[in-house]
Amino acid sequence: MNGNPAYHAVVFAVVTLVMLPPAWAAATGRLPRGACADDPARRRHSAWGLAVLWLWAPLNALPRIADVGTETVAVSAAAAVVVFPLGLALSFRGFRAPHRNGDSR
């Protein structure tokens, strides 16, 4: 059930390189114009959403890389199933929230 640890390590590294820099940029306010950069609340929700979405990767990859038992992998995968929709909800809330300055999208 654990598969090849090298495969999981590569996927974990790629997901980390793709997901964490945008989350960090959103959290620090270094976003391009028009990408929630003008509203701190939208930016915060987007940053937390991306960070929580990233949690899916270590929850799935690290137990398999460590080659732990089947029960631990199953519990970790179940936790990832719970975490992923939470991250999506936070991300969509950040992108769909109305602007505070009265503009609407």
C-alpha positions as CSV (number, residue, x, y, z in Angstrom):
1,M,0.0,0.0,0.0
2,N,2.9,2.4,0.6
3,G,4.3,2.2,-2.9
4,N,7.7,3.5,-4.0
5,P,9.1,6.0,-1.4
6,A,11.0,7.9,-4.1
7,Y,7.9,8.6,-6.0
8,H,6.2,10.0,-3.0
9,A,9.2,12.1,-2.1
10,V,9.3,13.6,-5.6
11,V,5.6,14.4,-5.6
12,F,5.9,15.9,-2.1
13,A,8.8,18.1,-3.2
14,V,6.9,19.3,-6.3
15,V,3.7,20.0,-4.4
16,T,5.7,21.9,-1.8
17,L,7.5,24.0,-4.5
18,V,4.2,24.8,-6.2
19,M,1.9,25.4,-3.2
20,L,3.9,27.1,-0.5
21,P,5.4,30.1,-2.4
22,P,2.0,31.4,-3.5
23,A,0.7,30.9,0.1
24,W,3.7,32.8,1.4
25,A,3.2,35.6,-1.1
26,A,-0.5,35.9,-0.3
27,A,0.3,36.0,3.5
28,T,2.9,38.7,3.1
29,G,0.9,40.8,0.6
30,R,3.2,40.3,-2.4
31,L,0.5,39.5,-4.9
32,P,0.0,40.9,-8.4
33,R,-2.5,43.7,-8.8
34,G,-6.0,42.4,-8.9
35,A,-5.3,39.1,-7.1
36,C,-6.8,39.9,-3.8
37,A,-3.9,42.2,-3.1
38,D,-6.1,45.2,-2.0
39,D,-8.1,43.5,0.7
40,P,-6.2,41.9,3.7
41,A,-9.2,39.7,4.6
42,R,-9.4,38.2,1.2
43,R,-5.6,37.8,1.1
44,R,-5.6,36.1,4.5
45,H,-8.3,33.6,3.5
46,S,-6.5,32.8,0.2
47,A,-3.1,32.3,2.0
48,W,-4.6,30.0,4.7
49,G,-6.5,28.1,2.0
50,L,-3.4,27.4,0.0
51,A,-1.5,26.4,3.2
52,V,-4.2,24.0,4.3
53,L,-4.4,22.6,0.7
54,W,-0.6,22.0,1.0
55,L,-1.2,19.9,4.2
56,W,-2.8,17.3,2.0
57,A,0.7,16.5,0.6
58,P,2.5,15.7,3.8
59,L,-0.5,13.8,5.2
60,N,-0.4,11.5,2.2
61,A,3.3,11.4,1.4
62,L,5.3,11.3,4.7
63,P,3.8,8.1,6.2
64,R,4.4,6.4,2.9
65,I,8.0,7.7,2.7
66,A,8.6,6.5,6.2
67,D,7.1,3.1,5.3
68,V,4.9,2.9,8.4
69,G,2.1,0.4,8.9
70,T,-1.1,0.2,6.9
71,E,-3.2,1.5,9.7
72,T,-1.2,4.7,10.1
73,V,-1.3,5.3,6.3
74,A,-5.1,4.8,6.4
75,V,-5.5,7.2,9.3
76,S,-3.3,9.8,7.6
77,A,-5.2,9.4,4.3
78,A,-8.5,9.9,6.1
79,A,-7.1,13.1,7.7
80,A,-6.1,14.3,4.3
81,V,-9.6,13.7,3.0
82,V,-10.9,16.0,5.8
83,V,-8.3,18.6,5.3
84,F,-8.6,19.0,1.6
85,P,-12.2,20.3,1.5
86,L,-11.4,22.7,4.3
87,G,-8.5,24.2,2.2
88,L,-10.8,24.5,-0.8
89,A,-13.4,26.3,1.2
90,L,-10.9,28.8,2.6
91,S,-9.5,29.4,-0.8
92,F,-12.9,30.0,-2.4
93,R,-13.9,32.2,0.4
94,G,-10.9,34.4,-0.2
95,F,-11.4,34.6,-3.9
96,R,-15.2,35.1,-3.7
97,A,-15.5,37.5,-0.8
98,P,-16.6,41.0,-1.8
99,H,-14.2,43.9,-1.7
100,R,-14.4,45.9,1.5
101,N,-14.2,49.2,-0.5
102,G,-17.6,48.7,-2.0
103,D,-16.6,47.2,-5.3
104,S,-18.2,43.9,-6.3
105,R,-17.0,41.2,-8.6
